[in-house]
Amino acid sequence: MRKQFISARDKFHNIVKSALQKDGWRITHELLLIRIENITDMYIDLGAERIIAAEKEGQIIAVEVKSFIGTSTISEFHTAVGQFINFR
C-alpha cells in the first residue's frame, strides 16, 4: 500500500503558481513526485511545462517554493540547499 502524502504548502505557493501561469506555463503537477529507484520518494511543489512556438518539443521545469520566514533564516537556507542537492 502506498503512503499518503500531505503537503504543507509554502506561504508563496499560489503566488508563484499564478506568476508561472501568467508567463505562459501550464501547471502539470501541484505536487511533483520524484521516485528514486525504490529507495525513497521526494516531492517538489510544482511541475510545469510551456510549449515553445518555434519548436516541436516543450520545456519542462520543476519549482520548489521557499519563503525563509521562520525563526532561523540560516537553518531554512541549509534545508533549501539540502533539498536542491537532493533534487539535482
Contacts in CASP RR format, 6 or more apart in sequence:
PFRMAT RR
TARGET T0000
AUTHOR 0000-0000-0000
METHOD contacts of the structure
MODEL  1
MRKQFISARDKFHNIVKSALQKDGWRITHELLLIRIENITDMYIDLGAER
IIAAEKEGQIIAVEVKSFIGTSTISEFHTAVGQFINFR
3 41 0 8 1.000
5 31 0 8 1.000
5 41 0 8 1.000
5 43 0 8 1.000
7 30 0 8 1.000
7 31 0 8 1.000
7 43 0 8 1.000
7 45 0 8 1.000
9 45 0 8 1.000
9 65 0 8 1.000
10 45 0 8 1.000
10 65 0 8 1.000
10 66 0 8 1.000
10 67 0 8 1.000
11 67 0 8 1.000
11 69 0 8 1.000
12 65 0 8 1.000
12 67 0 8 1.000
13 45 0 8 1.000
13 46 0 8 1.000
13 65 0 8 1.000
16 45 0 8 1.000
16 46 0 8 1.000
16 63 0 8 1.000
16 65 0 8 1.000
17 27 0 8 1.000
17 46 0 8 1.000
20 27 0 8 1.000
20 46 0 8 1.000
20 48 0 8 1.000
20 63 0 8 1.000
21 27 0 8 1.000
23 50 0 8 1.000
24 50 0 8 1.000
25 48 0 8 1.000
25 49 0 8 1.000
25 50 0 8 1.000
25 61 0 8 1.000
26 48 0 8 1.000
26 49 0 8 1.000
26 50 0 8 1.000
27 46 0 8 1.000
27 47 0 8 1.000
27 48 0 8 1.000
28 47 0 8 1.000
28 48 0 8 1.000
28 49 0 8 1.000
28 60 0 8 1.000
29 44 0 8 1.000
29 46 0 8 1.000
29 47 0 8 1.000
29 48 0 8 1.000
30 45 0 8 1.000
30 46 0 8 1.000
31 43 0 8 1.000
31 44 0 8 1.000
31 45 0 8 1.000
32 43 0 8 1.000
32 44 0 8 1.000
32 45 0 8 1.000
32 46 0 8 1.000
32 47 0 8 1.000
32 62 0 8 1.000
33 41 0 8 1.000
33 42 0 8 1.000
33 43 0 8 1.000
34 41 0 8 1.000
34 42 0 8 1.000
34 43 0 8 1.000
34 44 0 8 1.000
34 62 0 8 1.000
34 87 0 8 1.000
35 41 0 8 1.000
36 42 0 8 1.000
42 86 0 8 1.000
42 87 0 8 1.000
44 62 0 8 1.000
44 63 0 8 1.000
44 64 0 8 1.000
44 87 0 8 1.000
45 63 0 8 1.000
45 64 0 8 1.000
45 65 0 8 1.000
46 62 0 8 1.000
46 63 0 8 1.000
46 65 0 8 1.000
47 60 0 8 1.000
47 61 0 8 1.000
47 62 0 8 1.000
47 63 0 8 1.000
48 60 0 8 1.000
48 61 0 8 1.000
48 62 0 8 1.000
48 63 0 8 1.000
49 58 0 8 1.000
49 59 0 8 1.000
49 60 0 8 1.000
49 61 0 8 1.000
50 58 0 8 1.000
50 59 0 8 1.000
51 58 0 8 1.000
52 58 0 8 1.000
52 59 0 8 1.000
62 87 0 8 1.000
64 80 0 8 1.000
64 83 0 8 1.000
64 84 0 8 1.000
64 87 0 8 1.000
66 76 0 8 1.000
66 80 0 8 1.000
68 76 0 8 1.000
68 77 0 8 1.000
68 80 0 8 1.000
70 76 0 8 1.000
END
